[in-house]
Amino acid sequence: MSQRLQIVLPDPVALQLHELAAGADTPPSTLAGQLVRDGVALAAKDGKVRRLRPAPVLVDRKGNDRAPWLEPYGGDADWRTEMWGQVVALHGRYPKALEALQENWWTDDSQTETLCALAAWRAEIDDTGQDPREELAFQNQLIDYSNVLRQQGGGVTKAWQPGAPPDQWAAG
């Protein structure tokens, strides 16, 4: 996304900008934008403003178009093994928040996709997170999901106990 700004330059500076732009065969507004970007980058380098952080890029290792928290089309045993481990780790890290997770959650696409998305998000924050707002957003979402699980009910005896993946999960 970009923003359009209008700036006012003293006549001598505007004349210099036009001369520079003509020499570079570029419109003065394009050159002015580049000069402003360079100036802001220099200020960030000098610590005068916060550095821009590139947006995180989630890359699918297999090269297909699916999000990494969704099983690749046609199934993928490696993805299932990895994702099961991430969900177990998520449960181990946040047992209180996930204590109402029901046995056989993997038979419900909504539950599966939500858990896998939370696990992938947690891994992304752990691996590349730089902004505390990411952590706060994750924690708020985890609380919301925990409340959904509690509202679904089912009783403590049906709560999921992490362990090895069941045959039904491993088979896909």
Secondary structure, 3 states (H helix, E strand, C coil): CCCCCCCCCCHHHHHHHHHHHHHCCCCHHHHHHHHHHHHHHHHHHCCCCCCCCCCCCCCCCCCCCCCCCCCCCCCCHHHHHHHHHHHHHHHHHCCCCCCCCECCHHHCHHHHHHHHHHHHHHHHHHHHCCCHHHHHHHHHHHHHHHHHHHHHCCCHHHECCCCCCCHHHHHC
